[in-house]
């Protein structure tokens, strides 16, 4: 959808902001441009809508050389979200959101209807917020309006320049989550600038790590964290890149252990006898449909009266996550619940448990898979636990 071909930007004083960039952003892909201040990432993005003109090379959007397109017409086809939002203070939220549809000739009723749809999509009730002015909104709310306005004319390409940088960390994380959910629904081609490697890793399908006017590595977040292409990239992503990789490595079925299981309605003594031949100190409690109900201690089962069922003795299971959850979230759940493992579910159906040892193994397999071009299940290695 967006292609750079040997693109450079050199200013009259001889400063090279961007040096012979060549890369491509696929349709529906979110690519983050990350690097220190002055590295050329914002210049790169602003050349896409011709707010900055390249000195040499070509930029193509949907196969069309943008140098041959009227800049105004080009910009109306590209959504643009900036850190300062840039809302018109004298216009209502609804009219701000309808700005681009109105500029491209939509009738007022249609433009306002589209604006109301987008406000609702970004979590702002148009009946409540549509008649307000930007000064009456919080920073996070204004940022949502900025995203809605950028999407209002349904552009195929969205440019985002530090879009969540002006809000506090809690609001920022919530906005990131909301935008990722929105992106999953609308699948725009997004080029996003950030200086924050955590944000780049969390948001991007791929990451372009900038040096001075050049891309030092262009790859998936997992690959950038697991296999930095140079000492510069390794320093930039940080010595804790292994921990950062937890946030982009998800739980797969092969990562799970299968613990002993007790059925909700079976006699406690029956479950205790089954556990007696194992070293297990607890069992997961499931109902007849294989759905998670809780857990029960082996000691409690052994000392239960004859009339007690497993369901009478089961305890609530608070430490659980869905399959596909990032390892970071699973690890956080273990710590928050003071648990030695977390249950992993597919909907309500129990799949297995993730232990700290299995979490570590999953991370090692992920790094090995990227290095060798294999699936995670194909990676074999020696484990200290097996020694």
N, C-alpha and C positions, 0 to 999 in steps of 0.2 A: 504493500500500500504506500509506504514512504521509502524512497531509495536515495541514498547519497552516493554520488559517483565522483571521487577525487575532489571533494569540495574544500576550498580554502577561503579564509577571510583574513586579509592583510590590510591594516589601516594605513593612512598616508604617512604616519611617522615611522612606518616600518614594523610596527608591532603585529605579530602573527597570532591571531586569536584562535584560529582553527586551521589545522595543517593537513590537507589532503585526506579528508575523512571519506571512508567508503563503508557503508553498512546499510542494512535493510530492516524495516519494521513490517512484519506481516499483518495482514488484515485481521482485526480483532485482537491484536496483541498489545499488551501494556509493557512498554520498555521504559526503564528508569535511567536517567543520565545522572551519574553521581561523581562528585569530585570536589576538591577544595575551591575556594573562591578564586576567580580569575583563570580557571582552567579551560574555559570555552564552552561549557555545557549550555548556558543560557543563550549564548550567541548561536550555537547549533540549532536550538529550538526556534529562535526568532527568525532564522533564515527560512524556516518552513513556511511561515506566512508572510515572508518578505518584509517584515519590520526591519530586518537587516539584510542587505543584498550581498551575496557571496562575491568574492573577487574572481574565483575560477571554479570550474567543475559544474555539475548539474545536480539538481534536486528534482525528483519526480514524485508526484502524488497521484496514485491510481494510474500510473503509466504516462502521465502528462507532465511535460517539462514546465515547472511553475514560472520560469522566466518568460514563457510565452503567454501567460495568463494575466489578465488585468488584476492588479493587486487588490482592489476593492472587492471584485467578484471572488477572488481566491479566499480572502479573509472571511467572507460571508459563508463559505463552505467549511470553515475550520473553527471549531469551538476553542475558546481561549480562557483559561482560568489562571488568575495571578494571586499572589500572596495577599495583596492589599484589596482584593476583590474588585474594586473599581465600580461600585454601584453608583447610580446617579442619585444624589441625596434628595433632589426635589421630586423624584418619581416614586410611586408606590412600589411595593415588592412585586405585585402582579405586573405592573407596567415595565419595571426593570427586566423581569424575566421574559416579557414579550418583545424586547427591543429588536433582536435580530429578525424574527419573523415579520415584524412590522417594516423593517428596512428592506426586506426582500420582496415586499408587496403583498403579504398576506392581508386579508381583510381583518379589521379590528376584532370582530367576534371570534374568528378562528384563531387569531394570535393569542387572545386572552384565554381561550379554552385550552390551547396547547400549554400556555404558561401555568394554568391551574393544574393540569395533569402532571407537569414536571415538578411543581412545588409539592404535590402530594407524593410523588415518587421519591423525593429527597427528604421526606418526613416532616414537611411543613404544611399543615392544613390550610388550603387557600382561603377558606372562609374565616379563619382566625388571623392569618398573617398577610393575606393578599392586599389588604387596604392599609397596612402599616408602611412606615418609611424606614429606610436603612438605619437611621439613628435610634429607632425603637427596637432594634434587634441586638442580640448578643453577637460576639465575634464568630462563634460557631454557626449561628443561624445565618449571618451574612455570607459566610463561606458556602453554606448550602445553596443559598440563592445564587451565588456566583456559578456554582456547578450547574444548577437548573438553567440559568440563562445561557450558558455555553452549549447546553444540549437542546435548547428550545427549537432550533430550526433543523434538528436531526442531522447534524454534520457527521460525515464518516470519520473525520479525524478530530482528535481533541488534544490540545497542547496545554500542559499544566506546569506553571512555574512556581515552585515552592508553595503549592496550594494550601497546605495545612500548617505552614510555619508560623502564622500569626496568632495561634491559639495555644492555650495551656496544654500540657501533656495528656491529661485525661480526655479532654475534648478532642485533641488531635487523634488519639487512638480510636475513639468512637467514630470520628469522621472517616478515618482510614477504613474501618470495618464497613461502614455504610457505603463508601465508594466502591469497595471491592464487591459488595453484594449488588450494587447498581451495575457495575461493569459486567458481572456474570449474566445480568439480564439483557443489557443493551449491546454488549460486545463492540465497543468503539475501538478504533486504532488510536492508542494513546502514547504520547511522548511526554514524559514527566521528568522535570528537573528537581533534584534535591541535593543537599549537601550531607544528608544524614544516611549513613550506610544501613542503619537499622530500618529506616523507612524504605530505602531502595530494595532491600532484601524482602521486606514484607509485601510490598506492592507489586514489584515487577515480575512479569513472566521471564524477562531477561534483563540483565543489567549491563550498562556501558560504563566502565570505570575509566574516568578521564585522568590523564596526566596533564602536561602543558600543551593544550591544543590538540591532543591526540587521544585516541581510545587505547588504553593499555590492555584491556580485556573486555570482551563482549560475549557473555555466556549466561547460563541459567544462574539464579542465586546460589543454588547448591554447589555448582561447579566453581563459582567465584570464591565461595567460602572454603570449599574443600580442596581446591587445587588452584591457588593464586598463580597467575601466569608469570609474575615477576616479583622480585623483592619489593618493588614499589607498591604493587597491589596488596601483597601480604601485609605491609606496614599500614596501608590505608584501611583495610578491612579490620585490622586489629589482631592482637595476640589472642583475643577471646573468640576468634572466628569459629572455633569448634562449638562453643556455646551458641553463637548466632545461628549456626547451621541447624540446631535443634528446631528452630522456628520454620524451616523450609523442608524438613524431612518428616513425612507423615507416617502414621502407623499403618502397616500392611498386615494381612492375616498371618503371614509367615513369621511375624515378629512375636507372636503370642504363645504363651504357655497354656496348657490345658490342665487346670487344677481339678481335684476331686469335686464331684457334684453330688448334692443331696436334693431330693425332690420335696417340694413343699408339703405334700400330703402323706409322705411315707413315715412310718414309725421311727422315732428317734433311735431306738435300739438297733433297727435294721441298718440305718445309716452309719451308726457307730461301729457295727460289726464289719461293714465294708471298709471303713477307714482304718480298722485295727491292723490290717495287713500292710499299711503304708506308713511313711514317716510324716504324713500330713497332720498339721495342727489345726486345720480349718477346712471348710468346704463351702463352695458357692451354692447358694440355694436358688433353684429355678422352679417355675411353675410347670404345668403339664405342656404348655406351648413352647417351652425352652426360653422363656423370658426371665430376666433377672428379677429376683425378689429380695435378695440380701445375702448374708453369710452366717455361718454358724461355727462355733468352736468345737473341736473334736472332744475336748474335755467335758464340755457341757452336754454333748450327746451321750457320752459314756455314763454320766451320772444321772441321766434323766429317768423319770419314772416310766413304767411300762405303757401307760396310756398317752404319753406325750408324743406329739408329732414334731417333725422338723420345723413346721410352720410356727409352732408354739414357742420355739426357742430361737428362731432366726432373728438376726439384727439387721438394721437398715444398712444398705450399702451406699455410702455417699461418694466414694471415690470411683467415678466411672467417666468415660469419654466415648464419643462415637468413633467408629472405624474411620480412618482418614484424617484424624486429628493430628496436628503437628506434635512432635515429641516434646517440644518446649511446654505446650499446654498440658500434656499428660504428666510431665515431671512436676509442673507447678501444682497440679491436682494432688499428686502424692504428698508434696510438702504441706499444702494447705490442710489436707485431711489427716496428716500425720500417719500415712498408710505406707506399707511396704510394697504396694502394687496398686494398679488401677484395673478395674474391669473394663472391657472394650465391647461395645454393643453395635449391632446393625439394626437401627430402629430400637425395638425393645428386646430383640433376640440377642442372647449372650454368645459371644464368640470365643472369649478366652481372657487371660489377664496379661498385662504388661508389667514386668518387674524391672528394677533398676539394671540388672544384668542384661535383660533382653533389650532394654532401651539403648544401652551402650553398644550392644551387638548390632542393633538396627542402624545406629549412626555409622559404625565402622563399615557395615555392608553398603550403605549409601555412598560413602566416600569411595570405597573400592569399586562399586558399580560404575561411577562416573569416570574413574581413572581407566578402567578396562573396557568401557563401552558394553557392559553387561546389565542384565536385570539384577535386582538386589538378591533374589532367591538363588542366583547362579554363583554368587561370591562365596568362596570358602576361605577360612582362615583358622589359625590356631587360637584357641581360647584358653586363658589362664584357668577358667573354671573347669576345663576338660583335662588339665594337666594332673 
